[in-house]
Amino acid sequence: MLLACAMLWGGSYPTAKVAMSVVTPQYLMAIRLLAASAIMLVLFRRQIVPYLNRRIIVPGLLVGATYWGTMVSQMTGLTMIEPGRSAFLTAAYCVIVPFTSWLLMHQRPTARNLVAAALCLTGVGFVSLSSGLGGFSVSVGDLLTLLCAFVFSFNLVWLGKFGQTIHPVALTFAQFVVAGVACLIGGILTEPAPSAAWLQPNVLMCLVYLFFGATMCAQIMQNIGLKVTPPSQASIIMCLETVFSLLFSVLFYGERVQAAAGVGFALIFSAILFSQIRLNGRMLERLKR
């Protein structure tokens, strides 16, 4: 289930790229999140309704606002860069989270986190080499996607903190509602009104995939899979989202990966794995021998 979840998320990058050739970013996220919220309320009413009180207002606003910032910056950035590139830059959140946790929860990062951060920054540098080793270029799309990773790290830390006292399903529901409403308001105020072009068959197929596959099914499979899979193993499996995104983008969207960018992707993925893998006592003893 976790592997299927990573595949569905990976496929969402090129799918969203196609959808946003017609649908604007905030309207796209509003449709995706509000539709998911409605289905969640039907399926998980018992886990959601008891927590809809004053205690969920502040946590819901915090996780919802940061999720809105994450999605808007990511989707806007995705309109400017390739899907695979977006996936790897977004995945930098895995390396940023320990430092955000240090800021918010006073949990000091380890030496492993520092090494992972150095690897990730080096990888981002290689990704930014637009034409071999002589052309260093960071686009607006790159910066927005890195901003997405930074904001998402705050979202994850707050989800972990508030999830200890509020049911995770109820907290996810609140997050989707707040972010969905914010996207809808933002779309109405800043983006062109919906048009008949949104009803094109290929666009509708993309919207169905993003809503039903990458949001609803992936979220359910993630929740079930995390219950029966060790966290260290689960995190590594879910990191494959970036690999699937690049694979699908190359196969179905026609993205081309330059040598420097390929090295950067490998370094970023190595940083993610290095930040997630924790060696147990037996493995450490074998390594010492």
Phi, psi and omega per residue, in radians:
M1 nan -0.702 3.128
L2 -1.182 -0.646 3.091
L3 -1.144 -0.741 3.086
A4 -1.109 -0.651 3.097
C5 -1.078 -0.792 3.117
A6 -1.089 -0.669 3.118
M7 -1.156 -0.746 3.136
L8 -1.119 -0.757 3.098
W9 -1.133 -0.714 3.121
G10 -1.067 -0.682 3.123
G11 -1.236 -0.297 -3.091
S12 -1.233 -0.432 -3.101
Y13 -1.189 -0.979 3.093
P14 -1.151 -0.541 3.113
T15 -1.142 -0.797 3.109
A16 -1.124 -0.620 3.115
K17 -1.061 -0.743 3.121
V18 -1.167 -0.795 -3.111
A19 -1.061 -0.656 -3.076
M20 -1.382 0.052 2.946
S21 -1.224 -0.299 3.126
V22 -2.186 -0.855 -3.080
V23 -1.514 2.340 -3.137
T24 -1.330 2.706 -2.982
P25 -0.973 -0.855 -3.042
Q26 -1.268 -0.622 3.052
Y27 -1.127 -0.686 3.117
L28 -1.045 -0.820 -3.126
M29 -1.227 -0.598 3.105
A30 -1.078 -0.811 3.108
I31 -1.056 -0.821 -3.087
R32 -1.103 -0.812 -3.033
L33 -1.362 -0.725 -3.118
L34 -1.224 -0.645 3.062
A35 -1.125 -0.745 3.109
A36 -1.111 -0.668 3.126
S37 -1.079 -0.755 -3.128
A38 -1.102 -0.756 3.134
I39 -1.184 -0.694 3.108
M40 -1.057 -0.713 -3.130
L41 -1.108 -0.604 3.111
V42 -1.265 -0.792 -3.049
L43 -1.350 -0.618 -3.015
F44 -2.114 0.669 -3.085
R45 -0.982 -0.726 -3.096
R46 -1.155 -0.538 3.129
Q47 -1.491 -0.307 -3.039
I48 -1.735 -0.918 -2.979
V49 -0.990 -0.768 -3.114
P50 -1.050 -0.379 -3.095
Y51 -1.707 0.001 -3.138
L52 -1.441 1.317 3.133
N53 -2.431 -2.958 -3.069
R54 -1.104 -0.470 -3.087
R55 -1.170 -0.374 -3.072
I56 -1.639 -0.124 -3.042
I57 -1.092 -0.985 -3.096
V58 -1.141 -0.866 3.077
P59 -1.009 -0.737 -3.133
G60 -1.096 -0.699 3.118
L61 -1.175 -0.697 -3.123
L62 -1.171 -0.875 -3.120
V63 -1.233 -0.579 3.120
G64 -1.203 -0.753 -3.135
A65 -1.150 -0.737 3.130
T66 -1.217 -0.588 3.093
Y67 -1.200 -0.669 3.065
W68 -1.071 -0.815 3.112
G69 -1.071 -0.676 3.109
T70 -1.083 -0.883 -3.050
M71 -1.203 -0.715 -3.123
V72 -1.130 -0.816 -3.135
S73 -1.153 -0.677 3.141
Q74 -1.189 -0.843 -3.098
M75 -1.169 -0.678 3.096
T76 -1.150 -0.737 3.081
G77 -1.092 -0.628 -3.114
L78 -1.148 -0.436 3.091
T79 -1.233 -0.247 -3.047
M80 -1.914 -0.329 -3.096
I81 -2.270 2.993 -3.098
E82 -1.298 2.669 -3.102
P83 -1.030 -0.774 -3.132
G84 -1.109 -0.729 3.100
R85 -1.068 -0.752 3.117
S86 -1.053 -0.749 -3.101
A87 -1.091 -0.766 -3.100
F88 -1.246 -0.670 3.097
L89 -1.186 -0.673 3.083
T90 -1.080 -0.668 -3.078
A91 -1.142 -0.137 3.069
A92 -1.069 -0.283 3.110
Y93 -1.015 -0.548 -3.138
C94 -1.031 -0.600 -3.123
V95 -1.478 -0.519 -3.087
I96 -1.353 -0.532 -3.039
V97 -0.897 -0.796 -3.141
P98 -1.017 -0.589 -3.131
F99 -1.342 -0.609 3.039
T100 -1.148 -0.708 3.088
S101 -1.084 -0.621 3.082
W102 -1.113 -0.716 -3.125
L103 -1.202 -0.766 -3.029
L104 -1.608 -0.612 -3.016
M105 -1.977 -0.039 3.139
H106 1.041 0.651 3.060
Q107 -1.799 1.873 -3.006
R108 -1.157 2.318 3.106
P109 -1.175 2.685 -3.124
T110 -1.594 3.031 3.087
A111 -1.072 -0.607 3.104
R112 -1.061 -0.695 3.124
N113 -1.122 -0.661 3.133
L114 -1.165 -0.737 3.103
V115 -1.115 -0.751 3.129
A116 -1.078 -0.696 3.126
A117 -1.111 -0.726 3.118
A118 -1.117 -0.737 3.092
L119 -1.074 -0.754 -3.100
C120 -1.135 -0.782 3.128
L121 -1.090 -0.688 3.088
T122 -1.101 -0.729 3.111
G123 -1.087 -0.747 3.107
V124 -1.082 -0.659 3.091
G125 -1.068 -0.758 3.115
F126 -1.167 -0.689 3.103
V127 -1.053 -0.557 -3.094
S128 -1.414 -0.083 3.080
L129 -1.386 1.711 -2.981
S130 -1.297 -0.496 -3.097
S131 -2.506 1.354 -3.113
G132 1.253 -2.789 -3.070
L133 -1.427 0.011 -3.086
G134 -1.802 -0.096 -3.034
G135 -2.195 1.536 3.125
F136 -1.506 2.118 -3.062
S137 -2.565 2.138 3.065
V138 -1.948 2.000 -3.080
S139 -1.477 2.953 3.060
V140 -1.069 -0.671 3.104
G141 -1.076 -0.706 3.083
D142 -1.079 -0.802 -3.101
L143 -1.127 -0.701 3.115
L144 -1.134 -0.667 -3.134
T145 -1.223 -0.660 3.058
L146 -1.176 -0.625 3.038
L147 -1.080 -0.702 3.073
C148 -0.993 -0.813 3.135
A149 -1.076 -0.696 -3.134
F150 -1.140 -0.841 -3.131
V151 -1.159 -0.659 -3.132
F152 -1.100 -0.554 3.118
S153 -1.111 -0.638 3.062
F154 -1.159 -0.719 3.124
N155 -1.026 -0.786 -3.091
L156 -1.182 -0.701 3.133
V157 -1.127 -0.746 3.114
W158 -1.187 -0.627 3.066
L159 -1.068 -0.744 3.114
G160 -1.135 -0.684 -3.128
K161 -1.214 -0.921 -3.073
F162 -1.305 -0.384 3.114
G163 -1.187 -0.204 3.099
Q164 -1.329 -0.396 -3.114
T165 -2.071 -0.282 3.130
I166 -2.095 2.386 -3.137
H167 -0.955 2.283 -3.094
P168 -0.975 -0.611 3.129
V169 -1.162 -0.736 3.118
A170 -1.142 -0.683 3.133
L171 -1.181 -0.695 3.083
T172 -1.111 -0.705 3.103
F173 -1.062 -0.813 3.126
A174 -1.085 -0.699 3.119
Q175 -1.067 -0.816 -3.130
F176 -1.112 -0.727 -3.109
V177 -1.147 -0.868 -3.122
V178 -1.065 -0.846 -3.124
A179 -1.159 -0.667 3.140
G180 -1.136 -0.765 3.113
V181 -1.139 -0.724 3.117
A182 -1.082 -0.717 3.110
C183 -1.145 -0.693 3.136
L184 -1.117 -0.794 3.112
I185 -1.104 -0.778 3.121
G186 -1.080 -0.688 3.110
G187 -1.131 -0.742 3.139
I188 -1.110 -0.683 -3.056
L189 -1.430 -0.541 -2.950
T190 -2.138 -0.178 -3.045
E191 -2.095 2.747 3.120
P192 -1.060 2.649 -3.134
A193 -1.173 2.688 3.081
P194 -0.959 2.582 -3.124
S195 -2.290 3.011 -3.139
A196 -1.130 -0.375 3.138
A197 -1.078 -0.423 3.122
W198 -1.134 -0.328 -3.073
L199 -1.607 0.120 3.058
Q200 -1.078 2.447 -3.072
P201 -0.937 -0.752 -3.113
N202 -1.184 -0.591 3.106
V203 -1.224 -0.758 3.116
L204 -1.083 -0.676 3.098
M205 -1.098 -0.720 3.102
C206 -1.103 -0.756 -3.141
L207 -1.107 -0.717 3.119
V208 -1.110 -0.749 3.122
Y209 -1.090 -0.816 -3.102
L210 -1.113 -0.707 -3.129
F211 -1.315 -0.972 -3.009
F212 -1.377 -0.759 -3.065
G213 -1.466 -1.055 -3.001
A214 -1.337 -0.292 3.133
T215 -1.882 -1.109 -3.042
M216 -1.204 -1.059 -3.069
C217 -1.096 -0.760 -3.117
A218 -1.101 -0.721 -3.131
Q219 -1.138 -0.744 3.131
I220 -1.137 -0.793 -3.141
M221 -1.144 -0.610 3.092
Q222 -1.119 -0.816 -3.122
N223 -1.080 -0.712 3.132
I224 -1.232 -0.789 -3.099
G225 -1.101 -0.653 -3.118
L226 -1.193 -0.369 3.139
K227 -1.269 -0.479 -3.016
V228 -2.072 0.120 -3.110
T229 -2.133 2.323 3.089
P230 -0.972 2.425 -3.076
P231 -0.943 -0.724 -3.115
S232 -1.115 -0.720 3.113
Q233 -1.209 -0.714 -3.123
A234 -1.085 -0.759 -3.093
S235 -1.121 -0.637 3.136
I236 -1.199 -0.736 3.114
I237 -1.066 -0.778 -3.083
M238 -1.242 -0.382 3.060
C239 -1.144 -0.344 3.140
L240 -1.168 -0.136 3.051
E241 -0.894 -0.741 -3.103
T242 -1.147 -0.707 -3.129
V243 -1.145 -0.785 3.125
F244 -1.101 -0.679 -3.139
S245 -1.075 -0.809 3.133
L246 -1.127 -0.735 -3.139
L247 -1.062 -0.869 -3.127
F248 -1.144 -0.631 -3.130
S249 -1.162 -0.688 3.112
V250 -1.211 -0.752 -3.059
L251 -1.282 -0.754 -2.967
F252 -1.916 -0.354 -3.120
Y253 -1.862 -0.277 3.113
G254 1.478 0.347 3.123
E255 -1.170 2.427 3.092
R256 -1.921 2.346 -3.093
V257 -1.875 2.025 3.079
Q258 -1.325 2.825 -3.056
A259 -1.024 -0.807 -3.119
A260 -1.095 -0.739 3.117
A261 -1.128 -0.670 3.103
G262 -1.061 -0.734 3.074
V263 -1.105 -0.725 3.120
G264 -1.090 -0.766 3.111
F265 -1.046 -0.748 -3.138
A266 -1.107 -0.707 3.134
L267 -1.175 -0.725 3.116
I268 -1.111 -0.758 3.123
F269 -1.135 -0.669 3.077
S270 -1.103 -0.691 3.106
A271 -1.105 -0.709 3.122
I272 -1.100 -0.838 3.128
L273 -1.078 -0.757 -3.105
F274 -1.108 -0.610 -3.127
S275 -1.328 -0.353 -3.059
Q276 -1.736 -0.567 -3.060
I277 -1.322 2.293 3.053
R278 -2.159 2.068 -3.113
L279 -1.352 2.379 3.095
N280 -1.459 3.091 -3.039
G281 -1.051 -0.746 -3.125
R282 -1.115 -0.729 -3.139
M283 -1.133 -0.676 3.111
L284 -1.115 -0.701 3.119
E285 -1.102 -0.730 3.119
R286 -1.106 -0.714 3.126
L287 -1.122 -0.657 3.121
K288 -1.137 -0.616 3.128
R289 -1.240 nan nan
